[in-house]
């Protein structure tokens, strides 16, 4: 069966598991990083057409593919998502943005975006900026600017330890007043996740990229195509896992230049105000994402995972996300990076492998097989990335 047929079936009837734009962020149509499940007809005595719909078609919590961010259309052959493109202003300057999450459950259901009540707790010390709805259904942001002109670059460390890199530069940088999180002050006070994908660019300029590759000196590094005349923007997705289920997500902002560079995201200093280390505790705005520094490497290796591999082969590190909707109640698009390092003893004993589930990772930590960087205690390293969940394969 061809890859495209496997991906097509993953959307309709799968029952079992099975051009990189960025490093940590965008693995597009890469065979070695393909986490799409294999079809159930493999090893069976009947063809694929004999199988019925996935249980998730009947009840979203059951096994099978399920689109979480329903406001956009996914192309599984290219690992991209086409979303509505919204326009607004900041002190009269034109900005273009997407919307992925909200604290408003009713509006989340209505618009097909993710519901995340934990975003309320991000509204402290400047991590959320104020905005108003104006005539023409536009949004007027109080402040904030994004500079998309820097050229994203990364110099790997000496092999085989590509991570940490010797040098790095994120491809976009937000001003001190910029944050994708906005509070709509004249319409209920709810918080929305509204990452800016272009700033200070007119419609005519952006319309040149409706069908041709976007210019990343004026738009977000995740943008593949942008088309104001059609009101759409296509963005690259990242494969990963959540509780052993393959998933796809978008990476848009980070609070540290290194994380922003690795993710192909906008460096956002305002995210320094977001409290980390609390995970699912009272008033915590974050959920954990589990990243490995020195996971298995090798193109074609079914166990490959982690930053050494991602920097070396320019594919996804296959990070492990905590709770997402339909699996857990604690979802937040603000992911608190927990960076793990496999110990020399664990590697020598053959324990190092691809990890796909939070509690299996924590078990390895408990047994001393995984530590923080430099042998430090395992936990938050203080870096936050904004990664709205898009799709669950199983």
Secondary structure as UniProt FT lines:
FT   HELIX           3..12
FT   HELIX           31..33
FT   TURN            40..43
FT   HELIX           48..50
FT   HELIX           55..57
FT   TURN            60..61
FT   STRAND          66..67
FT   TURN            70..71
FT   STRAND          73..75
FT   TURN            76..79
FT   STRAND          80..84
FT   STRAND          86..90
FT   TURN            91..92
FT   STRAND          93..97
FT   STRAND          101..102
FT   HELIX           105..111
FT   STRAND          114..115
FT   HELIX           117..122
FT   TURN            125..126
FT   STRAND          129..134
FT   HELIX           135..137
FT   STRAND          138..141
FT   STRAND          146..147
FT   STRAND          153..155
FT   TURN            159..160
FT   STRAND          167..169
FT   STRAND          172..174
FT   TURN            176..177
FT   STRAND          181..184
FT   TURN            185..188
FT   STRAND          191..193
FT   STRAND          196..199
FT   HELIX           203..206
FT   HELIX           207..209
FT   TURN            216..218
FT   TURN            221..222
FT   STRAND          223..227
FT   TURN            228..231
FT   STRAND          232..236
FT   STRAND          238..242
FT   TURN            243..244
FT   STRAND          245..249
FT   STRAND          253..254
FT   HELIX           257..263
FT   STRAND          266..267
FT   HELIX           269..273
FT   TURN            279..280
FT   TURN            282..283
FT   STRAND          287..292
FT   TURN            299..300
FT   TURN            302..303
FT   HELIX           307..313
FT   STRAND          320..321
FT   TURN            325..327
FT   STRAND          334..342
FT   HELIX           344..348
FT   TURN            349..350
FT   HELIX           358..366
FT   TURN            367..368
FT   STRAND          370..371
FT   HELIX           373..375
FT   STRAND          380..386
FT   STRAND          389..392
//
